[in-house]
Amino acid sequence: MSKGDMTQARVLKIEKGDRITLPAEFVERIGQSYGLTILVMKDGNVKMYPVDSNKVMYLRLVIDKLSKSFLEELTMVFMEVGLEDILFTSGICQAADQCFYECYFTPSQLNVEIDALDKRLKKITGVKQVELLRVPTG
């Protein structure tokens, strides 16, 4: 593979376990010790995001409805607390009044404590529930 390539690919064997083994040139290029690995339920795709620590947080919000004001308030909160670079984000509305927003981030990005983030998120218009959990390390 040449340096001008935009992507590199390998077909790798998928096995049960808690480790992912990547080709040496992938690991060298990634340059991080950990990878946040996410299974996207709707399509069965797996996404991996290199991270510098095994400390990653999962945030899930249950909201009344996905609206422009919700997204604006969420963006403002994220900017206030230092979460400009979210690793992965997703949202879905299962009914007109039941929507979910979720994302993953590294707590080292935060300029506030997790409890302060939790309290701030609960003040966003339309937020019914906030879940903040540490992602397990395999």
Stockholm file with secondary structure:
# STOCKHOLM 1.0

chainA/1-138         MSKGDMTQARVLKIEKGDRITLPAEFVERIGQSYGLTILVMKDGNVKMYPVDSNKVMYLRLVIDKLSKSFLEELTMVFMEVGLEDILFTSGICQAADQCFYECYFTPSQLNVEIDALDKRLKKITGVKQVELLRVPTG
#=GR chainA/1-138 SS CCTTCSCCCCCCCCCSSSCCCCCHHHHHHHCCSEEEEEEETTTTEEEEEEESSSCCEEEEEEESCCCHHHHHHHHHHHHHHTCCSCSEEEEEEEETTEEEEEEEECGGGCSSCHHHHHHHHHTSTTEEEEEEEECCCC
#=GC SS_cons         CCTTCSCCCCCCCCCSSSCCCCCHHHHHHHCCSEEEEEEETTTTEEEEEEESSSCCEEEEEEESCCCHHHHHHHHHHHHHHTCCSCSEEEEEEEETTEEEEEEEECGGGCSSCHHHHHHHHHTSTTEEEEEEEECCCC
//
